[in-house]
Structures are given as C-alpha cells and as structure tokens.
C-alpha cells in the first residue's frame, strides 16, 4: 500500500486475506506493538471490564456494550 499510514503492512495484508474489512484491518495493524509477539500484557482475567470494553472497541466487536466481563473475554479471544 504505497503512501499509506499502515504501521504493520504484513499484518494488514494477512487480515485482508482473512476477509477483514479495510477499516478493521487498518485499525488492528495500527495498534501499538501491532504484530509483535511475546508482549507482557496480563491475562484478560486480570483486566477490568472497562479495559476489556476498550479493547473490544479497538477491534470492533459487535454487541460489546451489552457484554459482561466473561463475555468480553470470550469475544476477544475469538477475534
């Protein structure tokens, strides 16, 4: 994508290959540390519901506003 502002082109292309929309793929590929593995994030169970909600919002999970903490965790792990 010449001239684009995608931070992680490889991840963006992989997401597009999986039929993610251009917008969703760009949002995910532009997150901090996009595509890096071995991060030091704590398990979702240690996150607050608000933190989980914000992550679900970042990756555009439908129905997130009506989910409880365990449902948010399950949805995030599917995505």
Secondary structure, DSSP 4 states (H G I P E B T S, - for coil): -TT---S-HHHHHHHHHTT--HHHHHHHHTSTTTT--S--PPPGGGS-HHHHHHHHHHTT-TTGGG--HHHHHHHHHH-
